[in-house]
Amino acid sequence: MIPGSQMSRFQPRSNSSKARTWGCLFLGGTATSKSRPARQRGFSMIEVTVILVTAAILSSVLVASVSSTLNSGRIARTQADQLNVTIAYNKFTLDTSLTGFNVNGTEVTLLVGSGDIPGLLSAPLGDEATWLGVVNNSSIDTMERHLSINNPGGGFPYSAGAGGWRGAYLQAPVEADPWGNRYAVNAEYFDGNPVASDVVVISAGPNETIETVFTGSLGITAGGDDIITAF
């Protein structure tokens, strides 16, 4: 039998030991050791720099790819619009036996769609300014009036249109090109005079500036990013 004085000294030690043991178990440790969590290591400046540079490179590649895809789509749409105009003209000539357009006997020299007038090189090398003419309901007229509704000059009531006209040859007005500028046709050369001149539908392209050299005697020399389709 253990004397009372010895029991009183033993009991507290036993309870204290159990408390420490259970405490360690709840905390995921052991009764004989106390472990500290490992210290987490952060990113160094070099690693952060590498990550940022890599992200920037990937971002620039993605932007360039998207931009290229969008630009290709716009060029394809422009070419499709121009092709529609040339097809409409061919149908017009078959029905009317005309090789050009006129408004009450005045020859149409420039036929245009809707949209802004594009820019021009600061030092034109030929007759490029021809593309920039403002619609005057006579020598400069809209495609719609001749190929969609047969109302040359936009008169009211309707002007005397081309005989034999059985359109509409264009089912909708010719909208601006994808950059907001108008299409234009150098219609004065439909009659083949001078024969060397080319008749085309032109768009100023992505930079919105006419750079194609055009002279009445020598014809068309495509330039810059202009988009042209010949008749």
C-alpha positions as CSV (number, residue, x, y, z in Angstrom):
1,M,0.0,0.0,0.0
2,I,1.4,3.4,-1.0
3,P,1.4,5.9,1.8
4,G,-1.0,8.8,1.3
5,S,1.8,11.3,1.1
6,Q,3.4,9.4,-1.8
7,M,0.0,9.1,-3.6
8,S,-0.6,12.8,-3.5
9,R,2.8,13.4,-5.2
10,F,2.2,10.7,-7.9
11,Q,-1.3,11.4,-9.0
12,P,-0.8,14.9,-10.5
13,R,2.2,13.7,-12.5
14,S,0.1,11.0,-14.0
15,N,-2.8,13.3,-15.0
16,S,-0.3,15.9,-16.4
17,S,1.4,13.3,-18.5
18,K,-1.9,12.1,-20.0
19,A,-3.0,15.7,-20.8
20,R,0.2,16.3,-22.6
21,T,-0.1,13.0,-24.5
22,W,-3.7,13.7,-25.7
23,G,-2.8,17.3,-26.6
24,C,-0.1,16.1,-28.8
25,L,-2.3,13.5,-30.4
26,F,-5.0,16.1,-31.2
27,L,-2.4,18.3,-32.8
28,G,-1.0,15.5,-34.9
29,G,2.2,15.2,-32.9
30,T,3.6,12.6,-30.4
31,A,4.0,12.5,-26.7
32,T,7.8,12.6,-26.9
33,S,8.4,15.3,-29.7
34,K,6.9,18.6,-31.0
35,S,7.3,19.2,-34.8
36,R,7.0,22.6,-36.5
37,P,5.5,23.0,-40.0
38,A,8.1,23.5,-42.7
39,R,8.5,27.1,-43.8
40,Q,7.0,27.8,-47.2
41,R,9.3,29.1,-49.8
42,G,8.1,32.1,-52.0
43,F,9.0,32.9,-55.7
44,S,12.3,34.6,-56.3
45,M,12.5,37.8,-58.4
46,I,14.1,35.8,-61.3
47,E,11.2,33.3,-61.3
48,V,8.6,36.1,-61.2
49,T,10.4,37.8,-64.1
50,V,10.5,34.6,-66.2
51,I,6.8,34.1,-65.6
52,L,5.9,37.6,-66.6
53,V,8.1,37.5,-69.7
54,T,6.5,34.2,-70.8
55,A,3.0,35.5,-70.3
56,A,3.8,38.6,-72.3
57,I,5.2,36.5,-75.2
58,L,2.2,34.2,-75.2
59,S,-0.1,37.2,-75.1
60,S,1.6,38.9,-78.1
61,V,1.5,35.7,-80.1
62,L,-2.3,35.3,-79.4
63,V,-3.0,39.0,-80.3
64,A,-1.0,38.7,-83.5
65,S,-2.9,35.5,-84.4
66,V,-6.3,37.0,-83.8
67,S,-5.4,40.2,-85.7
68,S,-4.2,38.2,-88.6
69,T,-7.3,36.1,-88.7
70,L,-9.6,39.1,-88.5
71,N,-7.6,40.9,-91.3
72,S,-7.9,37.8,-93.5
73,G,-11.6,37.7,-93.0
74,R,-12.0,41.3,-93.9
75,I,-10.0,40.9,-97.1
76,A,-12.0,37.9,-98.1
77,R,-15.3,39.8,-97.5
78,T,-13.9,42.7,-99.6
79,Q,-13.1,40.4,-102.5
80,A,-16.6,38.8,-102.3
81,D,-18.2,42.3,-102.3
82,Q,-16.2,43.3,-105.4
83,L,-17.0,40.0,-107.2
84,N,-20.7,40.7,-106.6
85,V,-20.4,44.1,-108.3
86,T,-18.6,42.6,-111.3
87,I,-21.3,39.9,-111.7
88,A,-24.1,42.5,-111.4
89,Y,-22.4,44.6,-114.1
90,N,-22.1,41.6,-116.5
91,K,-25.9,40.9,-116.0
92,F,-26.6,44.5,-116.6
93,T,-24.7,44.6,-119.9
94,L,-26.4,41.4,-121.1
95,D,-29.9,42.8,-120.5
96,T,-29.3,46.4,-121.7
97,S,-26.5,45.9,-124.3
98,L,-24.8,48.8,-122.7
99,T,-21.1,48.8,-121.9
100,G,-21.2,51.7,-119.4
101,F,-23.5,54.0,-117.5
102,N,-25.1,57.4,-118.1
103,V,-27.4,59.9,-116.4
104,N,-29.7,61.6,-118.9
105,G,-27.0,61.3,-121.6
106,T,-24.1,62.3,-119.4
107,E,-21.4,59.5,-119.1
108,V,-20.8,58.2,-115.6
109,T,-17.1,58.4,-115.0
110,L,-17.0,57.1,-111.4
111,L,-19.5,54.7,-109.8
112,V,-19.3,54.4,-106.0
113,G,-20.8,52.5,-103.1
114,S,-21.7,53.9,-99.6
115,G,-19.1,54.8,-97.0
116,D,-16.3,57.3,-96.4
117,I,-14.0,58.7,-99.1
118,P,-10.6,57.1,-98.4
119,G,-7.3,59.0,-98.2
120,L,-4.8,59.5,-101.0
121,L,-1.0,59.5,-101.2
122,S,0.4,62.9,-100.6
123,A,2.1,62.9,-104.0
124,P,-0.2,61.1,-106.6
125,L,1.7,59.6,-109.5
126,G,-1.3,59.7,-111.9
127,D,-5.0,60.1,-111.9
128,E,-5.6,58.6,-108.5
129,A,-7.7,61.6,-107.4
130,T,-10.3,60.3,-109.8
131,W,-11.2,57.7,-107.0
132,L,-12.0,60.5,-104.6
133,G,-14.8,62.3,-106.5
134,V,-17.9,63.4,-104.6
135,V,-21.3,62.1,-105.9
136,N,-22.9,64.8,-108.1
137,N,-25.9,62.7,-109.4
138,S,-24.4,62.9,-112.9
139,S,-20.9,62.0,-113.9
140,I,-20.3,60.6,-110.4
141,D,-23.1,58.4,-109.2
142,T,-23.9,55.4,-107.0
143,M,-23.9,51.8,-107.8
144,E,-27.3,51.3,-106.3
145,R,-29.0,53.7,-108.7
146,H,-27.8,51.7,-111.7
147,L,-27.6,48.1,-110.5
148,S,-30.3,47.9,-107.8
149,I,-33.2,50.3,-108.7
150,N,-32.5,51.7,-112.2
151,N,-32.8,55.3,-111.2
152,P,-29.7,57.0,-112.6
153,G,-28.9,60.3,-110.8
154,G,-31.5,59.6,-108.1
155,G,-34.2,61.8,-109.7
156,F,-37.8,62.0,-108.5
157,P,-39.8,60.8,-110.1
158,Y,-37.4,58.2,-111.4
159,S,-35.1,59.3,-114.2
160,A,-35.3,57.4,-117.5
161,G,-33.3,54.3,-116.7
162,A,-31.5,51.9,-119.1
163,G,-33.8,50.2,-121.5
164,G,-34.0,46.4,-121.1
165,W,-33.1,46.7,-117.5
166,R,-34.4,43.6,-115.6
167,G,-32.7,43.9,-112.2
168,A,-32.2,44.2,-109.4
169,Y,-28.7,43.0,-110.2
170,L,-27.5,43.9,-106.8
171,Q,-30.0,42.6,-104.1
172,A,-28.8,45.1,-101.5
173,P,-27.1,48.4,-101.5
174,V,-23.3,48.2,-101.7
175,E,-22.2,48.8,-98.1
176,A,-18.8,50.3,-97.1
177,D,-15.8,48.0,-97.1
178,P,-14.8,46.5,-93.7
179,W,-12.8,49.6,-92.9
180,G,-15.7,51.9,-93.5
181,N,-14.7,53.3,-96.9
182,R,-16.5,53.1,-100.2
183,Y,-15.9,50.9,-103.1
184,A,-15.3,52.7,-106.4
185,V,-15.4,51.8,-110.1
186,N,-13.6,53.8,-112.8
187,A,-16.6,53.5,-115.0
188,E,-15.5,55.9,-117.7
189,Y,-13.3,53.2,-119.2
190,F,-16.1,50.6,-119.7
191,D,-16.2,51.7,-123.4
192,G,-12.7,50.6,-124.0
193,N,-11.3,54.1,-124.7
194,P,-8.4,54.0,-124.3
195,V,-8.2,50.3,-124.7
196,A,-5.1,50.1,-122.4
197,S,-7.1,51.2,-119.3
198,D,-8.3,48.7,-116.8
199,V,-11.8,48.9,-115.2
200,V,-11.7,47.7,-111.6
201,V,-13.6,47.8,-108.3
202,I,-11.2,49.2,-105.7
203,S,-11.0,49.3,-101.9
204,A,-8.3,51.3,-100.1
205,G,-7.7,48.4,-97.9
206,P,-6.6,48.3,-94.2
207,N,-4.6,51.5,-94.3
208,E,-7.6,53.3,-95.8
209,T,-5.4,55.1,-98.4
210,I,-5.5,54.7,-102.2
211,E,-2.0,53.8,-103.3
212,T,-2.8,52.2,-106.7
213,V,-1.3,54.2,-109.5
214,F,-3.9,55.0,-112.1
215,T,-3.5,56.8,-115.5
216,G,-6.0,56.9,-118.3
217,S,-3.4,55.9,-120.9
218,L,-1.5,53.2,-119.0
219,G,-4.2,51.7,-116.8
220,I,-3.9,50.4,-113.3
221,T,-0.7,49.5,-111.3
222,A,-1.8,48.0,-108.0
223,G,0.0,49.5,-105.0
224,G,0.2,49.3,-101.2
225,D,-2.5,47.2,-99.5
226,D,-5.3,48.3,-101.9
227,I,-7.7,45.5,-102.9
228,I,-8.8,45.5,-106.5
229,T,-10.9,43.2,-108.7
230,A,-11.0,43.6,-112.5
231,F,-14.1,43.4,-114.6
